[in-house]
């Protein structure tokens, strides 16, 4: 059983930065990939960024490319999302998720609120 705990959300002005962290606990944590998602009330959850756990390759949704950076610390079983040049439209609850099987993201954190004021 994997437990994911996010931290680092908060309120920031447009143009500011935040770094989200997601720490994983479990006896053996070797996911295929980790991802950050976000959701606004009334809208579907959307994928923000993913990182291959072993190789480190990354992928981003177009709207955050050049502003967000996903990274991971293998020793700490932690994945990060550095968010720069934040915009009001980045406001959402951000969730981290683990793809343990190589098929889909099935393990989720509780979410952390990010609010960007204009």
C-alpha positions in Angstrom: 0.0 0.0 0.0 1.4 3.4 -1.0 0.5 6.6 0.8 1.1 9.9 -0.9 1.2 13.2 1.0 1.3 16.5 -0.8 2.5 19.8 0.7 3.5 23.3 -0.5 0.3 24.7 -1.7 -0.9 28.2 -0.8 -1.9 31.7 -1.9 0.5 33.6 -4.3 0.2 36.6 -6.5 0.3 36.3 -10.2 3.9 36.0 -11.4 4.9 34.3 -8.2 6.3 30.8 -7.5 5.4 27.8 -5.4 7.0 24.4 -5.0 4.8 21.4 -4.3 6.1 18.2 -2.8 4.7 14.8 -2.7 6.2 12.2 -0.3 5.5 8.6 -0.8 5.6 6.0 2.0 5.5 2.2 1.7 7.7 -0.7 2.1 8.9 -0.7 -1.5 8.2 2.3 -3.7 9.2 1.7 -7.3 6.5 3.3 -9.4 6.6 3.3 -13.2 5.8 7.0 -13.2 4.6 9.9 -11.0 2.3 12.6 -12.0 0.8 15.9 -10.9 -2.8 16.6 -11.7 -5.1 19.5 -10.9 -8.8 20.1 -10.6 -11.1 23.1 -10.5 -14.6 22.6 -9.1 -17.0 21.7 -11.8 -14.3 20.6 -14.2 -12.5 17.4 -14.9 -9.2 16.6 -13.3 -6.4 17.4 -15.8 -2.9 16.1 -16.1 -0.2 18.7 -15.5 3.1 16.9 -15.6 4.5 13.4 -15.5 8.0 12.0 -14.7 9.3 8.5 -15.4 10.6 7.3 -12.0 13.7 5.4 -13.1 14.7 7.4 -16.2 13.6 10.8 -15.3 12.0 11.7 -18.6 9.2 14.3 -18.3 6.1 15.5 -20.0 3.9 18.6 -19.6 0.6 19.9 -20.7 1.1 22.8 -23.1 -0.2 25.5 -20.8 2.5 24.9 -18.2 5.5 24.2 -20.5 8.4 26.6 -19.7 6.8 27.5 -16.4 6.5 24.3 -14.4 9.2 21.7 -13.7 8.6 18.2 -12.3 11.4 16.4 -10.6 12.0 13.6 -8.2 14.3 12.5 -5.4 14.8 8.8 -5.5 16.4 8.6 -2.1 13.5 10.5 -0.5 10.7 8.9 -2.5 9.5 12.4 -3.2 8.3 14.1 -6.4 8.2 17.9 -6.8 6.5 20.4 -8.9 8.2 23.8 -9.2 5.7 26.3 -10.5 7.0 29.7 -11.7 5.3 32.6 -13.4 2.0 31.5 -11.9 -1.2 32.7 -13.5 -4.8 33.0 -12.0 -5.8 30.1 -14.3 -3.4 27.9 -12.5 -5.7 28.1 -9.4 -6.8 24.5 -8.5 -6.4 21.7 -6.1 -3.2 19.9 -7.1 -2.9 16.1 -6.7 0.1 13.8 -7.0 -0.4 10.3 -8.3 1.6 7.2 -8.7 1.5 4.8 -11.7 2.6 1.6 -10.0 1.7 -0.8 -12.8 2.8 1.0 -15.9 -0.9 1.2 -17.0 -2.5 4.1 -15.2 -2.4 6.4 -12.1 -4.2 4.6 -9.4 -2.7 5.9 -6.2 -3.6 9.4 -5.2 -2.7 12.0 -2.6 -5.2 14.1 -0.7 -4.5 17.2 -2.7 -3.2 20.7 -1.9 -4.9 24.0 -2.8 -3.0 26.5 -5.0 -4.6 29.9 -5.4 -3.1 32.6 -7.6 -4.5 36.0 -7.2 -4.5 38.6 -10.0 
